[in-house]
Amino acid sequence: MTHVVLGVIGSDAHVVGITILEQALTAAGFEVTNLGVQTSQEEFVTAAEDVDADAILVSSLYGHAEQDCRGFKQRVEESTIDPLLYIGGNLSVGQEPFVETRETFRNFGFDRVFDSETDPEDAIAALREDLSMSEHQSDTCRKISSS
Ligand code: B12
């Protein structure tokens, strides 16, 4: 079973994006823990340890992602797990080109960085690729967990 922990980091209260992501990931057969909005780094890591998460998906919309994510990778490294780290949403403030934003968050230790135009299917395809899952495998997860 492939377990994904999802949430909105910091004081950010934008809930629509992660709700859509949760639904898409669940429909694709992933086991999803949605921590909701205003989630601290510590809450992400504790939840991910609890379920032995394969991936943590961080969302940020309100323009404070850099401050909120500083030290996140280090915190994960100090934990008992080694999940993939994805971040997405509206990550930059102002007109910064996305290539620069991506570079910033890659340097923070995120494996993939997604912009606000991301279709949930892109994230699902990336997870399958990075976790070396076939579509069939995640469908199988869904069948097992729903039976
Ligand atoms: C609705 C909204 C609000 C609502 C939120 C209601 C709620 N509870 O959700 C309210 C009015 C409360 C609000 C408040 C604020 N907002 Co607002 N809000 C929006 C708005 C109009 C739409 C957001 C939305 O729901 N989009 C629809 C969903 C489906 O899209 P999404 O969230 O982008 O998510 C998709 C992708 O981004 C991606 N994705 C998201 N996260 C992740 C994570 C991963 C890992 C992956 C793979 C993909 C992914 O997949 C999602 C599904 O396709 C946007 C502008 C916009 N058009 O985006 C501004 C916007 C996000 N808000 C903004 C701001 C500034 C604020 C406030 C700070 C304003 C203020 N001064 O008070 C506050 C912050 C409050 C807080 N503590 O969070 C700015 C952020 C600017 C920035 N980043 O530089 C925006 C961009 C508006 C703007 N152009 O200035 N907001």
Residues whose N, C-alpha, C, O or C-beta is under 5 A from the ligand:
A	BS01	B12	S11 D12 A13 H14 V15 V16 G17 I20 L57 V58 S59 S60 L61 Y62 G63 Y86 I87 G88 G89 N90 S92 V93 G94 F114 D115 S116 E117 T118 D119 P120 A123
